[in-house]
Amino acid sequence: VTADVLATTDAWGIFTHGSKNVRGYLRRLKAGGLRATGRPHLAAEGPAWGVVDGDSALGMVTSVFAMQTAIAKARACGIAYVGVRNSCHFGAAGYYAWLAAREGLIGLSMANDIPSVAAPGSRGGITGSNPISYSVPAGRHSPLLLDMSTATVAGGKVYAARTRGERIPDTWLIGADGKPTTDPSGYPDVGALQPAAGHKGYGIALLIEALSGILSGAAFTWRVGTWMWDDGTKPTNHGAAFLAIDTNAIMPAAEFARRMEALVDEIHASPKADGVERLYVPGEMEWARHERAMKDGVQLPPDVIASLQEAARMTGLNSAGLFV
């Protein structure tokens, strides 16, 4: 399950959340904070809702189980919510939303994390980068697929700029005084990421915290462990939430498909600015990369290959010849 999540993410071209992270997951599995034998299960449920205990299994295993549960309940009731506790980093939120869309349902997925993003006026992190994703089936078109953080920019980009000794745009980070800064040298010990669209991103991050952390019974804000840096022997207790909507319960599936096709066609046909060849809907670029990857394979960046080679060394595997 985890391999499929990570490989699909790489095929979409989202290398920050794909197989590059195998090394970090292995570290926690070896230490015991992630349990290779963990089995997610429903701790509580009703006809249209459930709460899954992840049993400290890999976050991908727990999240797929949770979304599959949400899909089944939505087919019975029209709409369903499934919260997750006792989980860990789950990779790309978009994968789980797409699981619903490929079955003809609308899917939403989200998760919380340890605070790294400021609130307007704060001097440090208040919320996690708390990702949210949706996927909507679109008839003859590929499903709409949006996967976004509630921070202005991924923390990895700040790390990269710090490593290269570069300045950053003043919209990425705040310093120790709570003011925007172009100096990434103190991050993450000093300052925090700025929320996407200011108060709007902050507000969405709190909704995600409520659905993923509070309602599910998981850890929230500073109670969440960091899967990369904290003691690998301890669970991180990340929270997540998954929602599925069976459109066929509300209108015939064929009618919904026709209406979605009309929406996408209308956007594609809209007037374009000078020099713009095409208007995209969310997910079209990722699906184009995925199609190329299915034909030609995935061209992994050097940093991903280096991480996978380190993962091979951690497990005693000979990685020679594995990467072409």
N, C-alpha and C positions, 0 to 999 in steps of 0.2 A: 504494500500500500504506500509506504513512504517513498519507495523508489519511483513509483508512478507519479506521485505528487511532484517530486523534485525534478524528474526528467521532463514532465509536461511543462513545468515552470521554465526550465532551460529552453525548451522548444519555443515557448512564447518570447524568448529573449529577455526574460527577467532574471538575470544571472545572480543578482544579489540575494535572491530567495530560493535558489535551486540547489543543485548538488554541491555548491561551494560550502554549504552548511553541514555537510556530512561529518566533517572533522569535529565540529562543536557538539553534535549529537553523540558521536562516539565517545567523546570525553566524558559526557554526563552518563552515558550507558555504562562505561567502565567503572565510574565512580559510584554509581547506584542511585543517583538522583532521578534518572530515568530508568524505568524497569523494563527490560527486554521481555519479561513474562507478564507485564501489565495487561489487563483486559478491561477496557471500558465497559460500563454497564449502566443501565437506567437505575438511578437511585430513587427517583420519584417520577410519577407521570399521571396525566389525565388524557382524555380523548384527543385534545389538540395541543398538548404541551408535554414537555419532559425535561428532566435535569439529569445529565450524564456525569457520573464520576469517572474520570479518566484513568484512575488507578496508576498514575504516574507513567503511563505508557507514552510512546512518542506522540507528539501533538497531532501529527498527520493521521495516525491510526484512530485516535479519539475523535478528531474532527470529521473524518469520513463517516464513522459510525453515527455521529450526532446528526449530520446532514441527511444520511440515509433514513434515520429515524424521523426527522422532520418531514421528509418527502412522503414516507408511508402515512404519517398522521395527517398530512395535508390532503392526501388522496381520499382519506376517510372523512375529513372535516372541512376541507376547503382551504384552510390556513393552519399553520402550526409554528410554534416556537420551541426550540430546544436549547437550553443553556448548558454550559460545560464548566465543571470545576475540576481541580486537581489535574490540570493539563500542563502543557509547556508550550514553547514557541511552535506555531503551527505552519510557518512558511508563508506562502502566498494565499491571501484570503480569497482571491479570485477562483482558485481551483474548486473550492467547496460551493461557491455560488453557481459555478458552471455545472457541477454535478446535478443540481436541480434543473437548470435550463436544458441540459441534454435529455432530460426526461419529460420536457414540455412544461415545466413549472418555472415560476419566477423564484430565484434564490437570492438570499441575502446572508452574508457572513461577516463577522466582526470579532475582534479580540482586544483585550486590554494588555498593558505592559507596565513595567516599572516607569515612574515619571522621568521624562527626558524633554518634555515640551512645556514651555512657559504658558501662563495665562496672561492676558493683557494686564500689564502693571506689575507682574511678579518679578522676583529676582532669580528664580530658579524653576526647575521642573515642577509642574502641578499635575499633569496627566502624562500617560504614555503616548507614544506615537499612534496608538490605537487605530489600526487599519479597519476599513470598511469596504465591502465589495457588494456589487449586485450583478446578476446576469439574467437577461430576459430573452426567451426564445423569440426568433424573428422570422419564422417561416422559411423562405428560400434563402434568406441571408444567414450568415453566422450569428450566433447569439450575441446580443449586446453584452459587454463585459467591462466593468469598471472596477479597478482595485486601487485604492488610494489610502495614503497615510493622512492623518490629521495634522501633521507637521508640514511646514513649508517645503522642507527638503529632507531626504533621508540622512540619518546621522552618518552613514557610510561616506557620503560625499564630503562631509566636514572632516572626517578622519583622513580621507585621501588628500584634501587640501593641506591639512596640517602636516602630513608626511612629506608632501612636496614643498613645504615652506611657502605656500601661496596665500594670498589674501582671499577673502570670500565676499560675495555680495552682502550688503548690510541688511538684507531681508531674511537671512538664514539663521542667525544666532543672536542671542543677547549675551552681554558680558556680566560680570559680577555685580554691576550697578543696575542691572535690569534694562540697560539701554542697548540698542542695536550695535553690533560690532562687526568689523571686517577681519578680526584677528581670531583664528581658530586654535591658537596654540594651547589654550587652557582647557579646551573641551575634551572629555565630558566632566572633568572635575570642577570646572568653573563655567557658569552660565547654563544656557539651555537652548534648545531649538525654538524657533518662533512658530506659533500655530498658523496653519494654512488659513489665509484670508482673515487673519486677526481673530476677532471675537466669534466669527462664524465657525472657524475650525475648532476653536475652544469649546463652543457649545455642542458641536457634533461629537467631540471627544468625550464629553460628559454623558451624552446619551449612550454611547458605546460602553462606557464604564458602568452605567446603570444596568444595561441589559446583559453585559458579559461578566462583570465582577460582582455587582451587588445582588441582582436577582438570582444569579446562578448559585450563590453561596461561595464563590471563589475568592481568592485574595483580591484586593484592590489597592490602587495607587502604590504607596511605598511598602505595602505588605507583599507585593508580588516580587519574586526573585528574578534576577537577571540570568537568563540561560547561558550567557556567554562568560560572565565574570564571577558570579557567585560560587560558593562552595558546591562542587559537583556532586557531593554526597546527599544534598538536600533537594527535595522537590521544590519547584518554583511556584506551583499552584496558580498558574495563569488561568484566566477565565475566557470564555468565548460564547458566542450566541449565533444561532442559525435559524433562519426563518424560511419557510417555503409556502408559496401560494399556488394552488391548483387553479389555473385560469379557466379550465373546463368546468369548474364548479360554478363559475360566474357567467360565462358565455361559452358557446361552442368553441372548441379548440381551433377549428378551421377559420372561424370568424376572427378570433384573436390573432391568428397568424396573418390573415389578410390585412388587418388593421396595422399590425407591426410592420409588415412589408411596405404598406403605404407610407408610414412614418419615415422609414429609412429611405425609401425612394424620393420622398419630398426633400429630405435633407441633402441627398446626393445631387438633386436637380437645382438646388438653391443657387443664386448668383454668388460667384466667387470673387475675391479680391484679386487685383492684378498680380500675376506671378504664381497664383495658387492653382494647382492642377486638379485637386480633389478635396472634397469635404468628407471627413471621416466621422463615423459614430464610434463610441467607445468599444474597444476590442478588435477593430478591423486590422490595425497594424499587427497586433499579437497573433491573430489568426493567419495573416499572410506569412508571418515568420514561421508559424507552426506548420503550415503547408509546405514551405521550403524545407523545413527540418525533416519532415516525413520523407521527402524525396532525396535529400542530399546529406542528412545527418545534421547534428548540432555542432556548430563551430564554437568551442568553448574559449573564452578569454584566458590569457595567461594566468591571471590570479586564481581562476577557478581550477585550472589544471594543477597549479602549485598546491592548492588546498586539498585536492583529491589525492595527489601524490603523498602529501603528509598523512592523510587518512589511511592510505595503503601502508605506509610505514608503521602507523599506530597498530595495525592489525596483522603485521607480519606478511603482507602480500607484496609480491614483486610487481611494481607498476610499470616496469620496462615494457615498451611496446603497446601499452594500453591506450595511449593518446597519440593520434596521428595528426 
